């Protein structure tokens, strides 16, 4: 399906969780001089104008990154993420939100590489334009991200962070995510895989983390951030989660410090909360 456009949801609570964690993982990878690859299966347009028609139509960023941006007592551990967003808003006013590729680019060193996949023709064109000056380090392909990821594994560097984040508007995406991660672990078991998933009442969403865990990865982390209770009609996303294979060993401690603060800032009712489970040997 090509109807989904992330511009409607840019900077919402799900982006905050996903991108905070992504920045932490890439910073960890950069502790060593060895190069790494960043691979993203559903890269979107790369960067989003929050005052554009699509973003203003829903204004989801107001209760997402907007709440963090306006907060005058942010804990220091949020600084790397906020500073990365600030690079796209140099005048101090929140008018642009960087998607995952743009945020990853803020961490990219000369020796690192990005490989981005986007099937939507309009978003793919915008993505290509965003990185047209970085073609030596960034490659954009207008193709299915699940198949594209498969063709890249294992990467030449043997060090990679892979973000798998479809929209899940099509029910079959839940199966494809499980199949893609299972195949990736067979091809390149040492990679760090970050699977984003929505918290919804539909059974496919509720069952996904368990299906991912049953793939048998030794080291994994599952984090969920709920901003409120599910809607009475059962529709809508009330939170989101990340299932991470081969997470940095320092990530649980970072999340244990960050999540209570994120709940306090992003929560909309007394059902807001978080869950954190992990096994890291």
PyMOL commands that set and color helices and strands:
alter all, ss='L'
color gray80, all
select helices_A, chain A and resi 6-8+13-29+53-58+60-63+65-70+76-86+100-107+121-130+145-152+172-187+203-213+251-266
alter helices_A, ss='H'
color red, helices_A
select strands_A, chain A and resi 37-40+47-49+96-98+113-117+138-141+160-164+192-199+220-226+239-245+273-279
alter strands_A, ss='S'
color yellow, strands_A
deselect
rebuild
show_as cartoon
